[in-house]
């Protein structure tokens, strides 16, 4: 864990879960229970980070200004009150529709294909790292990614979107 504050939050959350759910357990069982709760809390943290990073990456891909490091990708979406109409509304609509189509296409993938695809192409992990995260072989990762990309390409092509 690279962020000390996040690490402390994770440990605190795990301790609270242990106290809330297992206070009646014998003392000798608590260390193993805490270890399992801590592992699950860490996994949950990384899953939330991956989802957040995936959407930030996805929205950043549609950002008109890639050099601005302080740019918030959510600014490219039209606000409800229309306060950020900096860009052509037609372009914004096109981007939003494309994002929606991509989201729906990704949602239709089987869980393992979706996981492999997002880890490899959105999180930019290499095959070995993806295999480690998924708990499978590198060959399985390659197979899942290949099937996912073919399925997504066909779904996008059916909607009239080609690279």
FENMOMO-V204657 format. One record per pair of residues at least 6 apart in sequence whose C-alpha atoms are under 8 Angstrom apart, sorted by sequence separation. I is the first residue (numbers start at 1). J is the second residue. If there is no record, write none. Layout:
# FENMOMO-V204657
i->I j->J
i->I j->J
This chain:
# FENMOMO-V204657
i->1 j->7
i->60 j->66
i->65 j->71
i->78 j->84
i->119 j->125
i->120 j->126
i->131 j->137
i->156 j->162
i->78 j->85
i->107 j->114
i->120 j->127
i->131 j->138
i->22 j->30
i->106 j->114
i->130 j->138
i->75 j->84
i->131 j->140
i->153 j->162
i->63 j->73
i->120 j->130
i->128 j->138
i->131 j->141
i->119 j->130
i->127 j->138
i->130 j->141
i->18 j->30
i->60 j->73
i->63 j->76
i->59 j->73
i->62 j->76
i->78 j->92
i->116 j->130
i->127 j->141
i->18 j->33
i->59 j->74
i->77 j->92
i->127 j->142
i->18 j->34
i->76 j->92
i->56 j->73
i->59 j->76
i->56 j->74
i->116 j->134
i->15 j->34
i->18 j->37
i->77 j->96
i->115 j->134
i->14 j->34
i->17 j->37
i->14 j->37
i->14 j->38
i->116 j->141
i->120 j->145
i->11 j->38
i->14 j->41
i->117 j->144
i->10 j->38
i->13 j->41
i->116 j->144
i->117 j->145
i->116 j->145
i->10 j->41
i->113 j->144
i->117 j->148
i->10 j->42
i->112 j->144
i->113 j->145
i->117 j->149
i->62 j->95
i->113 j->147
i->114 j->148
i->10 j->45
i->113 j->148
i->109 j->148
i->58 j->99
i->109 j->151
i->106 j->152
i->105 j->152
i->105 j->155
i->105 j->156
i->102 j->156
i->101 j->156
i->54 j->118
i->58 j->122
i->57 j->122
i->54 j->122
i->54 j->123
i->53 j->123
i->50 j->123
